[in-house]
Amino acid sequence: MQSQEEQICTACRLKLPETGQHRGEAMASGQIKFAGKVPVEFVYAYLYFNKKGKTQRLIHALKYRNRKDIGSLLGRWYGYQLKTESQLHEQIDLIVGVPLHPAKLRQRGYNQSDWFAMGLAETLEIPWSDQALVRNQYTVSQTGKDRIERWQNVSNVFEVKNPDLVANKRILLVDDVLTTGATLEACTATLLASNSRSVGIITLAATR
């Protein structure tokens, strides 16, 4: 098993571009993306995403180089911050990752968002499930699309697989990167339509 030092060295960790949003150090601008669309309790990102920056390299390794361990490690690190610096863990009943379509899951072999979610769940000591939400339509990549095109691409692709699992639960919805928010908006709307009590959002990274 790799040590944390081998995964992300201490010097690199200290240089990670953390947003500090859960501490109120930076405006949680992600929440603005959902205003007037779907009600969300909070929207926090762990790291800022810049092209060719440290965060992009980490996410690329997580998604395309089978480095699931990076997702889990970053989830544990952020989960520790959330647990020690906020009361967020007391406001969540279930953690759910944004699902991949089964064909994409077979192709990649794993869901990168689930590994970040599992790291959060481990440190926050909150249940995680990959059985709550499913993606029932295969969609083309969101890269290069504007917000309207992204919403049209995902507006009807998600479904709650087990309504009893999410009913009256305070859900933490987890994804890798927040850009326009279209995918997370579609997931949130689906969960709320299945009687989830509330939905909050955490992503590994977000654009500035």
Secondary structure, DSSP 8 states (H G I E B T S, - for coil): ---HHHHS-HHHHHTS-B--GGGTSS--GGGGGGTTTS--S-EEEEEEE-TTSHHHHHHHHHHHS--HHHHHHHHHHHHHHHHHH-SGGGG-SEEEE----HHHHHHHSS-HHHHHHHHHHHHHT--EESSSEEE-S-----TT--HHHHHHHHTT-EEES-HHHHTT-EEEEEEEEESS-HHHHHHHHHHHHTT-SEEEEEEEEEE-
